[in-house]
Amino acid sequence: MNITTIGLDIAKSVFHCICTNKENRQVKKKMLKRAQVLAFFQQQPKCLVALEACATAHYWAREIKACGHQVKLIPPQHVKAFLIGNKNDYNDALAIAIAAKQPHIKSVEIKTVEQQDNQAQHKVRELAVRQRKSLLNQIRGLIAEYGISITKGVSHVRHALPVLQEDKEERLSPAFKGMLSQLAHQLTSFDKCIAVYDTQIKVLVKNNPICQRLQSIPGVGPMVASAYFNEVGNGSHYRKGRDVSASLGIVPKQYSSGGRDVLLGISKRGNKSLRCLLIQGAKAVVSRARGKTDKLSLWINKLVLTRGHNRACVAYANKIARIAWAITVSGEEYSPEYNAVI
């Protein structure tokens, strides 16, 4: 049948695949149960297998690659253009197979188990932070109903809860004080969880040589280094540092026509969490650059003067992403010379 490409539409329990030849003509299609997927690919001739880069895609990509196939993960937004006819699982699989053969569509790097472990650490930490923030808002809202206002911020709430539980002025009822005691216990539990996740991330960073080198960049700490490694890996999937910053959405969005170039604000594509971390790290450096005379600080101060503080932060976040790629692929540590060439 001369199968050259297999488009696989993955799901939780039922998978659909379309096998095509080099002319993109369909030669076979099959619906597979979850337990049948790997057995099916072990029986197929070695070819290109394409999947959408969605939930569980990295696991299946590693497993199918272990069967001897070449695996390509396609960004879902690029598959949509090749969907013809009604949307169903077989048409989705065919669109994936066709998109995989387009030379201008860039694939997604397959994450290693280590990268997924690190990513999971960040995800559970973000969940705990969101839950703690929700709890703080709930506490402040409940207490406000009794005419007591607490300043925003976790430290202010921590300080206020023991005082309110004693409540010498007797503004709160005994029943509500009991609720505050339980809420304080929940807040302490979230604090402990976040502290544990922070420690685990630091341990993972300490044992990763790439993350260790990344921390030599001004504005990059364990959290940023770990998140960057999760997204970029060893950097081999990118041709240059500018490709990394473009994939993270910290480059200008373009809207050009008729030979007239129009650049807008940053595109905000890609990993939102990592982009925010890079900009936060950049803010720490930009805010401390005033009065310094090294090359990086002079460049930052000039940007702040001509373009403003916020644009300077985004510009340095862009530079961090590009320098980090250079450090990742070269095996070197940060040097001020990178500022002149990156």
Summary of the structure (lengths in Angstrom):
residues: 342
radius of gyration: 25.5
end to end distance: 49.1
largest distance: 84.8
contacts: 1013
relative contact order: 0.07
helix: 57%
strand: 12%
